[in-house]
Amino acid sequence: MNEIAEWYKKVIGEKATDMVIDDRSANTVYIGLGRTKTATSAAGWIIIRTKKTSNGYTANRLADGSTRFDKIFDNASDYSYVES
């Protein structure tokens, strides 16, 4: 899972300095890329959702299709996800 997050970090650029992974669900993983010391309860994250299937992980999707640091990581499950 860290490989996916690190790849996105490279694509988005060095503006993403913090990373949070929520893998509590058996089938869905949320990865948050944020700026230094942004609280997960504050706007300032890019969120990626990855779903597990029996064959492995499916396509990664961005919250609202956005690569802007404007999402709240604590609300990750509330966003719409668009294939990246």
C-alpha positions as CSV (number, residue, x, y, z in Angstrom):
1,M,0.0,0.0,0.0
2,N,2.8,2.4,0.7
3,E,4.0,2.0,-2.9
4,I,0.7,3.5,-4.1
5,A,0.9,6.4,-1.7
6,E,4.6,7.1,-2.6
7,W,3.8,7.0,-6.3
8,Y,1.0,9.6,-5.8
9,K,3.3,11.7,-3.7
10,K,5.8,11.8,-6.6
11,V,3.0,12.7,-9.1
12,I,1.5,15.4,-6.9
13,G,4.9,16.8,-6.0
14,E,6.8,17.7,-2.9
15,K,3.9,19.8,-1.6
16,A,2.6,16.6,0.0
17,T,4.7,16.0,3.1
18,D,2.4,14.0,5.4
19,M,0.7,10.7,4.7
20,V,-2.1,9.0,6.6
21,I,-3.5,5.5,5.8
22,D,-6.8,4.3,7.0
23,D,-7.0,0.5,6.3
24,R,-9.5,-0.4,9.0
25,S,-12.0,-1.7,6.5
26,A,-11.4,-5.1,5.0
27,N,-12.1,-3.9,1.5
28,T,-11.4,-0.2,1.3
29,V,-8.2,1.7,2.0
30,Y,-8.0,5.5,2.2
31,I,-4.7,7.3,1.7
32,G,-4.4,10.9,2.6
33,L,-1.6,13.2,1.4
34,G,-1.3,16.5,3.1
35,R,0.9,19.4,4.0
36,T,3.1,19.4,7.1
37,K,1.1,19.1,10.3
38,T,-2.4,19.4,8.8
39,A,-4.9,17.9,11.2
40,T,-7.0,15.1,9.7
41,S,-10.0,17.0,10.9
42,A,-9.0,20.1,8.8
43,A,-9.3,20.8,5.1
44,G,-5.9,20.3,3.5
45,W,-5.7,16.7,2.2
46,I,-5.7,14.9,-1.2
47,I,-7.5,11.6,-0.6
48,I,-7.1,8.4,-2.6
49,R,-9.4,5.4,-2.2
50,T,-8.3,1.9,-3.2
51,K,-10.7,-1.1,-3.0
52,K,-9.6,-4.6,-2.5
53,T,-11.0,-7.5,-4.6
54,S,-10.2,-11.2,-4.7
55,N,-7.7,-10.4,-7.4
56,G,-5.9,-7.6,-5.5
57,Y,-6.5,-3.9,-5.5
58,T,-8.7,-2.1,-8.0
59,A,-8.0,1.3,-9.6
60,N,-7.1,4.1,-7.3
61,R,-9.7,6.9,-7.2
62,L,-9.3,10.5,-6.0
63,A,-11.9,12.2,-3.7
64,D,-14.1,14.3,-6.0
65,G,-11.4,13.7,-8.7
66,S,-9.3,16.4,-7.1
67,T,-5.6,16.8,-6.7
68,R,-6.1,20.0,-4.6
69,F,-5.3,20.0,-0.9
70,D,-8.9,20.8,0.1
71,K,-10.4,17.6,1.6
72,I,-10.9,16.7,5.2
73,F,-9.3,13.2,5.8
74,D,-11.7,12.4,8.7
75,N,-14.6,12.6,6.1
76,A,-12.9,10.4,3.5
77,S,-15.9,8.0,3.2
78,D,-18.2,11.0,2.5
79,Y,-16.7,12.0,-0.9
80,S,-17.4,10.8,-4.4
81,Y,-14.4,9.0,-6.0
82,V,-13.4,9.4,-9.6
83,E,-10.9,7.0,-11.3
84,S,-7.5,8.5,-11.6
